[in-house]
């Protein structure tokens, strides 16, 4: 089973490059076959990056409101 991710998500942490699904293999070199554990690991890492980015946005909003 292919992991199904095609690098469609954006973000400042290297996502959105279009060629890597997050499983470390990239679809440029053929279909990727990630295990459930690999998918969970990738999604957990991606969630952490999203949470960090959201925190940075919240901090920026707070700083702008102080000005």
C-alpha positions as CSV (number, residue, x, y, z in Angstrom):
1,X,0.0,0.0,0.0
2,X,1.4,3.4,-1.0
3,X,1.4,6.0,1.8
4,X,-0.7,8.3,-0.4
5,X,1.0,11.6,0.5
6,X,2.3,13.6,-2.4
7,X,3.9,16.5,-0.7
8,X,0.7,18.6,-1.1
9,X,0.9,20.4,2.2
10,X,2.6,23.7,2.7
11,X,4.7,25.0,5.5
12,X,8.1,26.5,6.3
13,X,9.7,23.3,7.5
14,X,10.4,21.8,4.1
15,X,7.0,20.6,3.2
16,X,5.3,21.4,-0.1
17,X,8.3,20.4,-2.1
18,X,6.1,18.2,-4.3
19,X,8.5,15.3,-4.5
20,X,8.5,13.7,-1.1
21,X,5.6,12.0,0.6
22,X,7.2,12.0,4.0
23,X,8.1,8.4,4.1
24,X,11.6,9.1,3.0
25,X,11.4,7.5,-0.4
26,X,9.8,10.2,-2.6
27,X,7.6,9.4,-5.5
28,X,10.3,10.5,-8.1
29,X,11.9,7.1,-7.7
30,X,8.7,5.1,-7.9
31,X,5.8,4.4,-5.6
32,X,6.5,4.4,-1.9
33,X,5.3,1.6,0.4
34,X,5.2,2.8,3.9
35,X,4.2,0.6,6.8
36,X,1.5,1.7,9.3
37,X,4.2,2.5,11.8
38,X,6.1,4.7,9.3
39,X,2.9,6.6,8.5
40,X,2.1,7.1,12.2
41,X,5.7,8.3,12.8
42,X,5.6,10.7,9.9
43,X,2.2,12.1,10.9
44,X,3.3,12.5,14.5
45,X,6.3,14.5,13.3
46,X,4.2,16.5,11.0
47,X,1.7,17.3,13.8
48,X,4.6,18.5,16.0
49,X,5.8,20.8,13.2
50,X,2.3,22.2,12.8
51,X,2.0,22.8,16.5
52,X,5.3,24.6,16.6
53,X,4.3,26.7,13.7
54,X,1.0,27.6,15.3
55,X,2.8,28.6,18.4
56,X,5.1,30.9,16.4
57,X,2.1,32.5,14.8
58,X,0.4,33.0,18.1
59,X,3.5,34.7,19.5
60,X,3.8,36.9,16.4
61,X,0.1,38.0,16.8
62,X,0.7,38.8,20.5
63,X,3.8,40.8,19.6
64,X,1.9,42.8,17.0
65,X,-0.9,43.5,19.4
66,X,1.6,44.9,21.9
67,X,3.0,47.4,19.4
